[in-house]
Amino acid sequence: MEDKDRLLDIDSVIASAEIASGTSGFVDDALRSRVGKLLRALRGAGEYTVDQRIATRRQIVRLLARRLNISRDIANHPEILDEEVIDPIFIIGFPRTGTSIQQELLGADPANRPVRAWQVHEPSPPPGERPVTAARKAAAADVVRHYVDRCPGILSLHPYWDMGAETLVEDEEVLTLDFFDNYPVVLCDAPTLAVRVGEDDFEDAYRFLKLFLQHQQWKQPRKRWVLKGIEHQRHLSTLFKVFPDARCLFPHREPEKFLPSNLTIVGVVYDGITCGAIDRATLAAGYLADFSGRLAAVMADPAMDDARVRHMKFSSFISDPISALRQCYAEWGFPWTAEAEAGMQAWLDDPANDSDRYGRHKYTFEPFGVDWQALSPSFDAYRQRYLSQGES
């Protein structure tokens, strides 16, 4: 095997991750399979320079080492698995439909706990064993900063990354710790990351997500987790199997209003990671095909009618966010407190949270060559079901 091939060889990657984490024997067959699947996809997606292989390997080794550290913590403290994850809230809407603001506001309720970047990038030791240090938070902030630097312009499109180690993360980033996903923040040095490596059976993914939450809440005050991820749309029945008392919040918005924004942010991310290797028309065709498939799955899934799923129009939410979330709490049976309202209002009033703090954009389909007039009718059934009284 040539040296350049060894850089992305599974045995070499695992050996380095075990050295980095000081562990041995925690890579089971399932985890090895997922790591191998990612490495094969990356090797087969195009030619890498040696420097690109080294950078990609470094990120994968660090990622796997974090996962192995979690396994070591649980081996040392098996009582972590006795932790109960009660009443988690999952935000499951499409990007650019208000999901980030909902995550921030729900996270501002002292009774809730969102997942922050430092918990993914520096998960071990868990807070219950030892308080997180400034050095660990600085290391996590470096990961976020590296991603932002790789994707110039990302802050003007998604300003929340400026929180560094305190950034609220998506569940796909947590699942990347166990190689169920390949979230770009933690793998942005792989120049062919546009090759998605997904898993069809998500029960194991949700069991890892639960394990991660148990690990992070061990010996901590009891709080509800606030979680967010678009991938949950495809796996609601499985989500409810692992988290039977979960509540889901699904905001809905006119596709014409959010799809150009989605394409713009995806374009910036892919340009940064692939060095502009994907042209805008090709990117849009792939993204819109995936979106159409997701929408078809939403429309066909009977779990979308489960009482635990709260559907909400974007316009209803954005016109009065606190009232909208107060209504959700009432339907979910959660107490609405003065502290919850004060925390949410304080977040809304803080100019540091202005969504336009890095500039305002006008999003259109034009740069992507999308014929919206031809495409729009394909979303009429979605509009009728979730936006029947109109949406701006």
Steps between C-alpha positions, in 0.01 A plus 500: 500500500637841402543762772232722344249212515592415858391849607134402449539131586256386767748303712742792502225749587368285786850441638571873503164578664568244773841654564350850509227396744710262706242226447489149362225261399208743471463484119232235451405350163217747441714807566783358292255446215381860512852639513595278209200611300600864535863432414405298189267776384769762545767294325272427208366850448806653335871559513643661812830676538719367778424811706126445454532139610699602806244766597206264442666223698571740786133596527378140483752383762400782734133422446544130573716576804217708648262209447740261670537738794124481551518120498778510759298734723203265491720198568638681804157624612235252378241681712493761223274259313246523784437866417146573382451733203157647572275709274759603239392759245600439137480782244461325165422768242680573176795741516416871481150454637565642847659190650813674630302772676272236651804310623651814653176607669423157640861480616453831684245339734695404815299177513650390167848402386622529138808322366792739454803469274743431784297194599553348156859609445617445859248254648736325742518499791128571541400807703379274780849364554696820458395855407591595146818706495574819310761308302243246381259775399780677316578178313134465404490863389800428276304225324211738432737778391676265259168414337403867474839577345456218248163642393541876441172686527332239721448741792290740294273208411498320836637740763455264793842347432650810660422347840799269459505231769152606616342458155186288511554198278279276291446136580669394177821640648453287811431193287820563305685412822384142445541522120128489427539824305778715355415848625728757332607689812702205625609369159546819298854410393374210287478656151246243382271523800212573263482120471245430772529183705164434661350209691166341419439346843491785747418315821866456587556867417231605745637266764835673463331840521335389824831370631665833419227689688532264797875555498465878496222525762650254751516660848356821357173672602202340327399697191317434175725472198434727201614329181485588132549312175339465160590130484234425761235560233596170337500296821219622726369154587848390601556821695185435701610140561820619670354823645133412568428822691663727241321804364571623150462850357468528122485855361369538144570775249429570135778316310560796270601700809757261643639289217711779340648568844573131548673479163709806579630367831563152355688664215725690739574185703571283196712771337712517813539126538534396134684815384217582261500159332118484482330748270184673617261325260629154595484585869143629468385194306636267767370704790151542356478130419586422863250760622223356282574156640488630855173678433347187349605306811341762725175486305488119508601443865202434731724592796466863388146484640620376839382725782862537610576694180405868513471658156531879487497756222812712479292817477310414819826436683700798380219750565500416873763237587439493873124459468552223246734310732273562798225324306736210426578462870128490579439228243804303615404522866813695597475776761541850363697703752596863545862389471432335163335812361767729640778289352340493157420871504855584605632302205269683260594839645876445484645680194779241494238255373387714204474261205630772265804588709735405216287650225171434325463286189244484223464137399391396150500187285676679214863407585398134508314485169180379666174540307275563799185544292541145374601357837254677727186294424671186631468646850127575483401197708741611773355851491147367521578282801720731706451851360136487394417844642789666323859564600731790438 
